[in-house]
Amino acid sequence: MANVVWHKNFRILLDLTRDDLDHPEFPGLWDLIYTADRFYGRRGVPVSERDLQCGGVCRDMGVEAPMHLRMRGGRREAVHERREDEERHTAPMSDEHKAYQERILRAAHEGGFGGDSEVRTRIGRTWIQTDTLVEGADGRRIGWEVQLSTIDERGLRGVRARAGKAAKNGITPAWHTDRAAYAQRNDTHWTRSDRLPAHLIARNGDLRIVSGFRALDFWHCDTNALYPCPHGIRRCGKAHATAKPRDVFFDDMVRQTAAGTIVPIQFRAGTKVHRYWVTNADRDRLDDLNSDDTRLPLERDTDPASGASRNRPTCQPATAQSAEQDPPTPAAPLAARPLLTALPLQPAAPAAETVPSDLETVPPALEQRETPTPQATNTTTGLPTELITLQQTADAAHHKLQQLNDHHERDLQRRAWRQAAEAVQDAVTRYARTKRLNRHEVETRLRQLVRHTAD
């Protein structure tokens, strides 16, 4: 029997302990559902083909367990169709499972954190059942789930759904087991310890976690590297990270996850994504490694759409006198026309004898026009030397960031790297506007030239 029932057609959970089944917006809901179930019974409809399933333990484990309703002694009851489903509710908790729950709470209390076992958190019209919930620092909540029993894949298929549901509602899922097959799964962040009896788990000895925690080794992909390049090439010259297994004490794991010094990550190795626990320092270094200045926000014009454009005009202004004196020139034959090029052609300077006398002085409009500042150009790359220098400075700052270990120094260097990267983007934007070039192509070519030369 169970107190929570799942209605397949209505897609709602029914709490039989409440008079309104926990749905006050539907008056008479019990009479409707109970009458329909009794009608199915009189018609001989199998229980498996009706609308009701177990919404408690069976649903949490991903098992579809059909149920039917009955009244006994004036009390509402939902009965399982199969005996094995009923035994799933009445199966006693193992001594090892109880010992783990007690140890998690004891370790949390020793670290100054609160917690409780068998916590049922209400989420809308559903619930999240957590073996042991630890209340950590800064509102952090760690939901420990201990899985020690041997069950098939059908019973474990709900792990990802339960972990995702907990994560969406502010609970960090932490699943612990002593079975190697469970620890190799990648549906949530698993940790594993050796299989031990209850009295060894409960005492204050050294209980180690032998799987699930990693230390990240950061290295540079050059000829002196100890690891092969993860990109499958000989040496790419970039920085990479390798996850190396490390043991950690179970009590320290409980306390540090509550404090936020050990955090879960998703680590990509090739085409596969693994879920590990690492220190927060390694997590920050991994974020810096995966980041690049291309992810910085691009410069956006804050001027409104209306108004004058800041770009230079696309044609040369002609004076009124020259327009009146010069007769229209007939179109040149096709063979005599110049071929179009990628860059705009510069107008030819007029002959000295054709310049009117009243144009010997520069007009005020042309005198006030801004003259672009000449930039030194690298003869090898064809790009301004200023862009090359700024890009080299930004790359050097990013490389230095990857070499630091101190948290404070990394924060300062991360600020310096972002300032250097923003300076590069501003300079590239100005250069592309002046030359009327594609900004993305200029930025890509600049990085290829600078980084290829550095390699």
N, C-alpha and C positions, 0 to 999 in steps of 0.2 A: 504494500500500500504506500501511497505518497500523498502529500498535502498540496503539491504544486502540479498542475496538469497543463499541458500544451494543446491548444485547439488548432488543428492544422488548417481548417478553412478560415476561421476568424483571425488566425495568427496572433493570438494573445495568450498570456499565461494566466491561469485561474488558480487563485489561492483559496482552497476549500475551508480554511480556518476562518475566513471572513464571510459575513452574511451576504455581502454584495459581490463576493469573489474578487475583491479589490478593483472593481470597475463600477463605481457609483453612477457613471454616466449611462449605464445600460441597466435600467430597472427590470427586474424579472428575468435576469440572465440565467440564474440557476434553474428555474422552472423550464425555460426554453431548452437548455442543454440536456437536462436530465430527462425530459419528455422525449427528446429526439433519440437519446441513447436507449431508453426503454423500448421505443418503437423499433429501432434496429434489432434489438434482442428478440422481440416477438416475431420479426420477419426472418430471423435466422441469419442475419448478416454477421460474418466473422468479426471478431474484435479487431483484427489487424486491418480490416477495411473500413473501420469507423473513423471518427474525426479526432479522437483523443489519444495523446501519448504522454509518457512521463516527462514532466518538465523540471525535475530535480536532478538527482545524481546521474541518471541515465542520459539526460540531455547534455549535461556538462561534459560527459565522457564521449559524446558523439554517438550514442547508441539510441536507435529508434525503438522504444518499448511501448507497444500498444496497451491501452488501458480501457476499462469500462467503469461506470458509476453504479453505486448502490447506496441504500439507506439502511443503517443498522443501529437500532436503539435510538432513533432520532438523530443520528450523526451521519454526516456525509462522508463517503469513503470512495477513493479511486483505487481499483485493484488491477495489478499487472496481469497480463495474459499468460506469461511464462514464469516458471519458478525461478530460473536463473536471474531474471530481471529483479524479482523480489529479493533474492539473496544479495544482490548488489547493494541494496539499502541497509540490510541488516548485518552485513559482514563486519566483524569487529575490527577496529584499528589495531595494527600490529604494535608490539612493544617497541620495535625499532622506530616506527613512525612517531609514536608518542615521545620517544627519547629525543628525536631530532627537533620536534616542536619545543620541548622543554629547553633544549640547548640553545636554540635560536633566541628564545625569549631571555634566557639568562645572559647570553652574550650581549644582546641589545641593552639590557638594563645595566650591565657593567660598563657599557660605553656611554651611558646617560640618555638612552633612547627608550621610548615606550613601545608597547606592542601587545598583541593579543592573538589567541588561536581561534580557528574556526569562525572567522569574521565574515559576516554576510553583508555586503555593501549593496544598497539599492541603487540601481541605475535606471531611471525612468520606470518602466513597468517590468523590468527584469532585475536579476540579482547577480552579483559576483561573489562566489564562495571562495575564500582564501584560507589555506591551511594556517599560515601565520603571517600576520600583517605587522610590519615594523614601521613606526612613525619616526622618520629621520629628520635631519636638519633642513631648514629652509622649506618646510612643507613637503619634503621628499617622502614618498611612501613606497616601501619595498614589499612586494607580495611573494613570500616564499611558498613554493609548492613542492612537497616531498613525494616522489613517486618511487616506491620500492617494490610494489607487487608486479608479478609477471602477467602481462596481458598482451593480447594480440594487437595488430596494427589497427583493427577496427576501433579498439578502445582508446588508441592514442591519436586518432585522426582529429579529435577536437582540441588538441593542445594548441595549435596555431590560432584557432578561433578564440580560445579562452585567453591566451596571452595577448592577442590583439585587442580584445575587448577590455582587458585590464589596462593596457597601455593607453588606449584612447580616453580612459577615465582617470588618468593621473596616477596609476599604480605601475611601478616598474616590475615586470615579471621576472622572477628568479626561480628556476626549476632545478631541483637537486635530486640526484639518484645515485644508486650504487650499481647500476647495470650498464655495462659498456655499450650495449646496443642502443640504449636511450641517449647516452651522452654523445653518440655520433650523429644524432639527428640534428637537423638544421632549421627546425620550425620555431625555436625560441632559444634563449640563452641558457644552456644547460651547464651544470657543474656536477662533478662526480667525485665520490670518495670510495675507498675500499669497503667491501661488504664486511660489516662488523656486527657483533651481537649488541643487544640493547644496553647491557651494563657498561660496555666500553664506550658507546656513544654518549651515554648520560654523564659519565664522569668528566672531570676537568683535565683530562689528558690532551695530548697533541693530536687532534683530528685534522688530517690534511686533505685538501682538495687536490686531486691528482689530474684533473682534466677540466677545461673550461676557462682557465686563467692564462693569459699570454703576456709576455714582455716583448715590446716592439724594438727590433734592432734596426736602426737607421744607417744606411751606408750609401756610398757614392759608386755609381756603376762605371768603374774604370778598370784598367788592367790589373790593379791590385785588389779588386773586390774578391771576397770569398764565395759569393753567391752568383748563380747565373742570372742573366738579365731576364726579368719577368716578361719582357716584350718579345722574347724569342730571337733577338739579334745579338751580335757579338758583344758590343759595348755601346750603350747609347749616351753615356756621359751625364745622365740625370741621377737624381737622388731617389732611392726606393726604401721601402720598409719591409721587414720580414718578421712574421709572428713566431716567437719561440716559446714552447711550453714551459711553464713555471709552476711549482707547487706553492700553495699558500695555505695558511691555517684557516680552518673553518670559522673559528671565532673572529679572527681578523677580517675575514670576508664579510661576515654579518655586520660588524661595526663600521667598516670602511665604506660599504655600499650605502649604509644609512647616512654616513657623513659626506658622501659624494666624492671621496678620494679614489674609489674604484667604480668605474662606470661601464655600461655595455656599449659595444660598438658593432658595426657591420664592416668586416674587413674583406676587401675584394682581392682574390688571388686568381689571376687569369680570368676565366669566365664564371667562376663560382664565388658566391658571397658567403662568408662564414660569420657566425655570431660568437664573439668572445667578450670576456671581461678583461679590462686593462686599467691601468692607473689613469687618472685625469691628466697627468702631465704627458703621457704617451698619446692620449686622445687629442690633446691640443697640438702636439707635434705632427700627428697624422693629418689633422685638418690643415696645418700650414703646408705640409708636403703636397696635399692634393689641391691646394689653392694655387691660383696664378693671377697675375695682374690683369689678365683678360677678363676676369670676373668682377673687376671693379666697375662701379657705375660709370657709364659713358657720359660725356659732357652733353648737356641739353640746353637749348636756347630758352632762356626765361622770358624773352621778349614776346609780346602778344603777336598774333598772326597778322593783324592789321598794322599799317605803317610802312615806312621805307625799308628796303632791304639793305643789309650791311655788306652785301657782295658788290664787287666792282661792276660797272656797266659792261654789257657784252658788245657794245659798239662805240665807236668814237663819235662824239658830237660834232655836227657840221654847222658852220656859221651861216647866217642868213645871206651874207653877200656872196659867199662862195656858191651857195645853192642857186642864187639868181644869175651869177655870171657864167658858171660852167654849164654848158648844154648837156643834155642827157647823152650818155655814151651808149652806142648800140651794143647789143650782146655779142660777145666774142664767139666764134665758132667752137664747137665741142672739142676739137683737137687742140685748140689753143688754150683752153681753160686749164688752170693749174690743178693738179691732183689734190684731193682732200687728205689732210694728215691728222694725226691724233691730237696735235697741239694747234691752237688757233694761230692763224697767220697774222703777222704784224703788218700794219699798213705802211706803205712806202712813204718816206719823207718827201714833201713837195719840193720842187726846184726853187732855187732862190729867187729867180726872176718872176715866178708866178705868184709869190706871196704878196698879198695886198699890203699897201703901206700902213693901213690902220691896224694891222695885226702884228706889228713889230714888237709891241708890248704884250706881255702875257695877260690874258683875261683874268679877272679876279676869281672866277669859278675854277679855272685850271690851276691858279696859284694856290688855292686853298686845298686842292686835292692832296690826299695823304700819299706820300711816296713810300713804297715798301722798302723795308730795311734789307739791304743785301746780306745774304748768308753765305758763309764759306762752304763750298761743296767739296766732298771727298771725290777725287777723280776716279777712284776704284769702284765705289758703290753707286755714285751718282746722287747720293743723299747728303743733306747738310751735316756738317761735322757736329753741330749742336745735338741733333737727334741721336747720332751714334754715341756721343758721350753720355747723354741722359739715359739711353737704354743700357749701356754698360754699367752705369751707376746703379740702376734699378736691379739688374741681374746680380750684381755683386752683393747688394743688400739682401736679396732673397737667399743667395747662397750662404751668406753669413748667418742668417736666421736659422737655417737648417743645421748649423754646426753648434748652436748654443744649447745648453742644458738647463741653465738657471732660469727659473720662471720669470723673475723680475727682468733679467736681461733680455729674455725673449719678448716680453711686452714692449720694452723700449725699442728693440730692433724691428719688431713688427710694425710699429708706428713709423719708423724711418723708412722701411721698405715701401709702405703704402704711400708716403709722401713722394718718394722717388718715382713710383709707378704713376701717380697722378700727374707729376711734372712731365713725364714722357707723353702721356695721353694729351695733355694740353698742347705740347709742342707739335705733336703729330696733327692735331686738329687744325692748328693755325697754318701749318705748312700745306696741308691738303686744300684748305680754303684758298690760300694764296695762289697755288698752282692749278686749282680746279681739278684736282685728282680725287680718286676714290679713297676715302680715309682708311677703309679696311685693307685695301691692297697695299697702301703705304705702310701701315702698321705691320702687316704680315711680312712684307719684304724686309723691313727694318729688322725684325726679330730673327728672320732666317739668316740675314747677312751677319748680324752681330754674334749670334750664338754659334753659327757655323765657323766663324773666324776664331771664336774662343775655343771650340773643340779642336 
